[in-house]
Structure formats: structure tokens, C-alpha cells
Amino acid sequence: MQPRTWILGLSAAALLSAVSAPTPVAAKTVKVDIPVIEKELVIDNKGTTQRMWTFGGTVPGPMVRVTEGDEVDFTLLNQKDNKNSHSMDFHAAVVDVLDEFAEVRPGDKKQFTFKADHPGVFIYHCGASSMAEHISRGMYGVILVDPKEGYSDAYPKPDREYVLVQGDLFQDGTSAQDRAMGKQWVGALVNGKMFHYDPVHDPNAAVTLEAKPGERVRIFFVNAMINEAAAFHPIAGIWDRVWDNGNPKNLRYSLQTAEVPPAHAMTFDIVPPAGRATNNAIVDHRMKHALNGAISVLMNFKDASPDKGKNGNLILR
């Protein structure tokens, strides 16, 4: 069987747009190459920039999607013009922290393989010292491991899927020690920006999450904050189903709010009313987080985009 290759760099989002939803398939080898890029990135809807450390040039890094049982053949390239050593810690991998997750100096690369034996949604992040600084500067992303059985009554097929990754924003120049202690915290980033999908609280927000009334919307939520849990809640809605760690076996029904610890993830389904246009504010109900960036608006209306949340378009940039 020929391995499938994904080269993940500056054009990672486009390359990943063809990733398909889960269907029963034979195990395969998935090649994933991600470069580390230290660069200025926009961190709000006004165009403010900050020096970030990234996987693939974006925050979060490129989404990786595989099926339970697949082998992931991974290579991390730390570009030679970077100033720092970096590493990769896949929470979906069972390996040796001193080997596969070892730091990689600028100009070097690290290759390793692992088998994705556990279905669910997992964070990946840099584990180089200081881990608190590397993660809070944007070095995180998501790997989805779809169940090998595909969809089922317990894990129904959604009409749309979105990935939301919540991270920290600290004042530019904050030291590693102060970041670890939570000092000079500025706000919460959702997929790399404060109020990224919230035109209600930020008139500069140009992107929204969309669905049609009655559609089943699945949100893969990852908490990449280094110290604090997220209280994930859909204002004017109820989570129809929630899967802890995204595993179809970890199913709960009709939750108002779910606590997502740091470096953890859950999968959430919401089904807006079928008979009318509505809006939901998807928030971290910790007011410190919500009022400083962690609010996203899901707009449910009949003329919703046919592309958002479909055909691999899960992370809206």
C-alpha cells in the first residue's frame, strides 16, 4: 500500500482542505511534514501583530486528520533562521518522551512514527523548554483521529464541522517565568485571534461560523491555554451531545457547559432550531476569558455558506 503524503507548510490549510470525514477504511500510512516558523502574526481583527512561534506559519498549526489505526510518519523541520530549539508533542501518540519528543535545534529535523490507536480529538504542541513560553507563543494545533467504524447512532454524521482552538495572549516581551505564572496575560485567542468570529463585540471581525437552521454542527474544541480551564458553553443553546476527548465511547447528552482542562479537548454537537434563523454565542463562560476574546458567533440562517464547515474547511482563517 502506498503511503499518503501531506506536506504541511505555508500552504497547509489549502492542502488539508481535501481531508475527508470518517468512513470505514483500511489502515494506511499518513506522512506529515511540518516546519517550525518564527514570525510576526496578526493576533486581532484590527491587524495588530506580535512575534509568534508557529507550526507551519499559523496559529493554530495545520490540522492533521487520520483514522484510528493509521500510522503517522511525522517529520518536524526547525528552519535554520529560527532562533530557538523546538519539538513536537502529539497527545495522540504513545512513544518515548526522551526520544520522539526530543528538542530540535535550528537547521535540524526530527522524524518519528506512531500508530493512532485511540480515536478522538487531541492537542499537539511544542514541548521544548520553556514549554509555557513555546505553547503560549502559538505552538499548538489539533490532530483528529476519526473512529475506524465511521459514524453510528452514538456518533452521528454532522452537517458541518468546525475546529476551535483556544490559547493565551500575553503582553509582547513577557518572560517565560511570568507566562508560566500567568502574569501580563492580555487575552484569549480563538484560532489565533481575539474575538476572531465575533462581530457583535468586535466590529472588525470579518469571519463568522455559519450553519443552516436544523443542521447538526460539530465543534472540535481544544484548550491550548497553559494554566486555565475553559467552561465551554453555547449561549441560547444546549450541547446536544458531548464526547470527552472526542472518543465516541465517552458520550454525554444535553449539557449546558463542559469544563475543558488545559491541554485537553472535547467534541460538541449543537443543533439549532429548524424553523427559524437564530444565533449562538459559543463562549468560554469564564468571564475573564470571554470578555477578552473567547466568544465566537454561530449564525444559523437559510443562506449560510455552502463551504464553511464542509469539505475539510474546519479552521476558518
C-alpha positions as CSV (number, residue, x, y, z in Angstrom):
1,M,0.0,0.0,0.0
2,Q,1.4,3.4,-1.0
3,P,1.6,5.9,1.9
4,R,-0.4,9.1,1.5
5,T,1.8,12.2,1.9
6,W,0.8,15.6,3.4
7,I,3.4,18.3,3.1
8,L,2.4,20.9,5.7
9,G,3.9,24.3,5.3
10,L,2.7,27.8,4.4
11,S,0.0,26.3,2.2
12,A,-1.1,23.8,4.8
13,A,-4.6,25.0,5.1
14,A,-5.2,24.6,1.4
15,L,-3.6,21.1,1.3
16,L,-5.7,19.9,4.2
17,S,-9.0,21.1,2.7
18,A,-9.4,17.8,0.9
19,V,-9.4,15.8,4.2
20,S,-12.5,13.6,4.3
21,A,-14.8,12.7,7.1
22,P,-14.7,9.3,8.8
23,T,-15.8,6.3,6.8
24,P,-14.8,2.6,7.4
25,V,-11.4,2.3,5.6
26,A,-8.3,0.2,5.8
27,A,-5.4,1.5,7.9
28,K,-2.8,3.5,5.9
29,T,0.4,5.4,6.4
30,V,0.0,9.2,6.5
31,K,3.1,11.3,6.1
32,V,3.0,14.6,7.8
33,D,5.8,17.2,7.5
34,I,5.5,20.4,9.5
35,P,8.1,23.2,9.5
36,V,8.6,25.5,12.5
37,I,8.4,29.2,11.6
38,E,9.1,32.0,13.9
39,K,7.3,35.1,12.5
40,E,5.1,38.1,13.1
41,L,1.4,37.2,13.1
42,V,-1.8,39.2,13.3
43,I,-3.4,38.5,16.7
44,D,-6.7,40.5,16.5
45,N,-9.2,41.8,13.9
46,K,-7.6,45.3,13.8
47,G,-4.3,43.9,12.4
48,T,-2.1,44.1,15.5
49,T,0.9,41.8,15.2
50,Q,3.1,40.0,17.6
51,R,6.1,37.8,17.2
52,M,4.9,34.2,17.4
53,W,6.4,30.8,17.2
54,T,4.4,28.5,14.9
55,F,3.9,25.2,13.4
56,G,3.6,25.8,9.6
57,G,3.3,29.6,9.9
58,T,-0.2,29.7,11.5
59,V,-1.8,29.7,14.9
60,P,-3.1,27.1,15.5
61,G,-0.8,24.9,13.3
62,P,-2.2,22.9,10.4
63,M,-4.9,20.4,11.3
64,V,-3.9,16.8,10.9
65,R,-6.7,14.3,10.3
66,V,-6.2,10.5,10.3
67,T,-8.3,7.4,11.0
68,E,-7.9,5.1,14.0
69,G,-5.3,2.5,13.2
70,D,-3.4,4.7,10.8
71,E,0.4,5.0,11.1
72,V,1.6,8.6,11.2
73,D,5.0,9.2,9.7
74,F,6.0,12.6,11.0
75,T,8.9,15.0,10.4
76,L,9.5,18.3,12.2
77,L,11.8,20.7,10.4
78,N,13.2,23.6,12.6
79,Q,14.1,26.2,10.0
80,K,17.7,27.3,10.1
81,D,16.9,31.0,10.5
82,N,14.9,30.3,13.7
83,K,16.5,31.4,17.0
84,N,15.1,28.6,19.3
85,S,15.0,24.9,19.6
86,H,11.6,23.3,19.3
87,S,9.9,19.9,19.5
88,M,6.6,18.1,18.8
89,D,4.4,16.5,21.4
90,F,1.4,14.7,19.9
91,H,-1.1,13.9,22.6
92,A,-2.4,11.2,20.3
93,A,1.0,9.3,20.3
94,V,2.3,6.7,22.6
95,V,6.1,6.9,22.3
96,D,9.2,7.9,24.3
97,V,9.3,11.4,25.6
98,L,13.1,11.4,25.6
99,D,13.3,10.2,22.0
100,E,10.5,11.1,19.7
101,F,9.7,14.3,21.6
102,A,13.3,15.5,21.9
103,E,14.2,19.1,21.1
104,V,15.3,20.0,17.6
105,R,17.9,22.8,17.1
106,P,17.6,25.4,14.3
107,G,18.5,23.8,10.9
108,D,17.8,20.3,12.1
109,K,14.8,17.9,11.8
110,K,13.3,15.1,13.7
111,Q,11.4,12.1,12.2
112,F,9.3,9.5,14.0
113,T,6.3,7.3,13.5
114,F,3.4,6.4,15.7
115,K,0.2,4.5,15.4
116,A,-3.1,6.4,16.0
117,D,-4.8,3.8,18.1
118,H,-7.1,6.0,20.0
119,P,-10.0,7.8,18.3
120,G,-10.7,11.4,19.4
121,V,-9.6,15.0,19.2
122,F,-6.1,15.7,20.6
123,I,-3.9,18.7,21.0
124,Y,-0.3,18.8,19.7
125,H,2.2,21.3,21.0
126,C,5.8,22.2,21.4
127,G,7.4,20.6,24.4
128,A,10.8,22.5,24.3
129,S,11.9,24.5,27.4
130,S,10.3,26.7,28.5
131,M,7.1,24.8,27.5
132,A,4.9,27.6,28.9
133,E,6.5,30.1,26.6
134,H,6.5,27.9,23.5
135,I,2.9,27.0,23.8
136,S,1.7,30.5,24.7
137,R,3.6,31.9,21.7
138,G,1.3,29.8,19.5
139,M,3.0,26.4,19.2
140,Y,-0.1,24.2,19.2
141,G,-2.6,22.5,16.9
142,V,-5.0,19.7,16.6
143,I,-4.9,16.1,15.4
144,L,-8.3,14.4,14.7
145,V,-8.4,10.7,14.9
146,D,-11.6,9.5,13.3
147,P,-13.1,6.2,14.6
148,K,-12.4,3.3,12.3
149,E,-16.0,2.2,12.5
150,G,-17.1,5.5,11.0
151,Y,-20.4,7.2,12.0
152,S,-23.0,5.4,14.2
153,D,-26.1,6.1,16.3
154,A,-23.8,7.1,19.1
155,Y,-21.7,9.3,16.8
156,P,-23.9,10.6,14.0
157,K,-22.7,12.3,10.9
158,P,-22.7,16.1,11.2
159,D,-23.8,18.5,8.6
160,R,-20.9,20.8,9.4
161,E,-17.6,20.6,11.4
162,Y,-15.6,23.4,12.9
163,V,-12.3,23.3,14.9
164,L,-11.9,26.0,17.7
165,V,-8.6,26.1,19.5
166,Q,-8.3,28.5,22.4
167,G,-5.0,29.8,23.5
168,D,-3.4,32.6,25.5
169,L,-2.2,36.0,24.5
170,F,0.4,37.6,26.7
171,Q,1.9,41.1,26.5
172,D,4.7,41.2,24.0
173,G,8.0,40.6,25.7
174,T,6.6,38.7,28.7
175,S,9.3,36.4,30.1
176,A,8.9,32.6,30.2
177,Q,8.6,32.6,34.0
178,D,5.9,35.3,34.0
179,R,4.0,33.4,31.4
180,A,4.1,30.2,33.5
181,M,2.8,32.2,36.5
182,G,0.0,33.9,34.4
183,K,1.4,37.4,34.7
184,Q,0.9,40.0,32.0
185,W,-1.9,38.0,30.4
186,V,-3.8,40.0,27.8
187,G,-6.5,37.8,26.4
188,A,-7.7,34.6,24.8
189,L,-7.1,33.7,21.2
190,V,-9.6,31.6,19.3
191,N,-7.8,30.1,16.2
192,G,-5.1,32.7,16.6
193,K,-7.1,36.0,17.2
194,M,-9.1,37.7,19.9
195,F,-12.8,37.8,19.1
196,H,-11.9,36.1,15.8
197,Y,-15.5,35.1,14.9
198,D,-17.4,37.7,16.9
199,P,-18.8,40.8,15.0
200,V,-21.0,41.6,18.0
201,H,-18.2,42.6,20.3
202,D,-15.7,43.4,17.6
203,P,-17.0,45.3,14.5
204,N,-13.7,44.5,12.8
205,A,-14.4,40.7,12.8
206,A,-15.0,39.7,9.2
207,V,-15.4,35.9,9.7
208,T,-18.3,34.1,11.3
209,L,-19.2,30.5,11.9
210,E,-22.3,29.6,9.8
211,A,-24.9,26.8,9.6
212,K,-28.4,26.4,8.3
213,P,-31.4,26.0,10.7
214,G,-31.7,22.4,11.9
215,E,-28.2,21.3,10.8
216,R,-26.1,19.3,13.2
217,V,-23.0,21.3,13.8
218,R,-19.9,19.6,15.3
219,I,-17.3,21.6,17.1
220,F,-13.9,20.1,17.9
221,F,-12.7,22.3,20.8
222,V,-9.1,22.2,22.1
223,N,-8.0,24.2,25.1
224,A,-4.4,25.2,24.5
225,M,-4.2,27.7,27.4
226,I,-1.3,26.9,29.6
227,N,-2.9,27.3,33.0
228,E,-6.6,27.7,33.0
229,A,-9.6,25.5,32.1
230,A,-12.3,26.6,29.7
231,A,-16.0,26.5,30.5
232,F,-17.4,25.8,27.0
233,H,-21.0,26.9,26.6
234,P,-23.4,27.8,23.7
235,I,-25.4,30.9,24.7
236,A,-29.0,30.4,23.6
237,G,-28.4,26.7,23.0
238,I,-27.7,23.3,24.6
239,W,-24.9,20.9,23.6
240,D,-27.0,18.1,22.1
241,R,-24.1,15.6,22.6
242,V,-20.6,15.9,24.0
243,W,-17.8,13.4,23.7
244,D,-15.0,13.7,26.2
245,N,-11.6,13.6,24.4
246,G,-13.7,13.2,21.2
247,N,-14.0,9.5,21.7
248,P,-17.4,8.1,20.6
249,K,-17.5,5.9,23.7
250,N,-17.3,8.9,26.0
251,L,-20.8,10.2,25.3
252,R,-22.9,12.6,27.3
253,Y,-26.2,14.2,26.4
254,S,-27.8,17.7,26.8
255,L,-25.1,19.6,28.6
256,Q,-25.2,23.4,29.2
257,T,-21.5,23.8,29.9
258,A,-18.5,21.5,29.9
259,E,-15.2,22.0,31.6
260,V,-12.2,21.5,29.4
261,P,-8.9,21.4,31.2
262,P,-5.6,22.8,29.8
263,A,-4.1,20.6,27.1
264,H,-7.4,18.7,26.7
265,A,-10.1,18.5,24.0
266,M,-13.8,17.6,23.6
267,T,-16.2,17.2,20.7
268,F,-19.5,19.1,20.9
269,D,-22.7,18.9,18.8
270,I,-25.3,21.6,18.6
271,V,-28.5,21.5,16.6
272,P,-30.1,24.9,16.1
273,P,-33.9,25.1,15.7
274,A,-35.1,24.1,12.3
275,G,-37.9,26.6,11.9
276,R,-36.2,29.9,12.3
277,A,-33.0,31.8,11.9
278,T,-31.0,32.0,15.2
279,N,-27.6,32.9,16.6
280,N,-25.5,31.2,19.2
281,A,-22.6,32.8,21.1
282,I,-20.1,30.0,21.6
283,V,-18.2,31.1,24.7
284,D,-15.7,30.2,27.4
285,H,-18.0,31.1,30.3
286,R,-15.1,32.2,32.5
287,M,-15.8,35.9,32.1
288,K,-12.1,36.7,32.2
289,H,-11.7,34.7,29.0
290,A,-15.0,35.6,27.3
291,L,-14.7,39.3,27.7
292,N,-11.1,39.2,26.5
293,G,-11.5,37.3,23.2
294,A,-13.1,33.9,23.8
295,I,-16.5,34.5,22.1
296,S,-17.5,33.1,18.7
297,V,-20.8,33.7,16.9
298,L,-22.5,30.8,15.2
299,M,-25.0,32.3,12.7
300,N,-27.8,29.9,11.7
301,F,-29.7,31.1,8.6
302,K,-31.0,29.6,5.3
303,D,-28.4,31.3,3.1
304,A,-25.4,30.0,5.1
305,S,-22.3,29.5,3.2
306,P,-22.2,26.1,1.4
307,D,-18.5,25.8,2.1
308,K,-17.9,26.8,5.7
309,G,-17.5,23.7,8.0
310,K,-17.5,21.4,5.0
311,N,-15.0,19.5,2.8
312,G,-12.2,19.9,5.2
313,N,-12.8,23.6,5.8
314,L,-12.8,23.3,9.6
315,I,-10.4,26.0,10.7
316,L,-11.6,29.4,9.3
317,R,-8.5,31.6,8.9
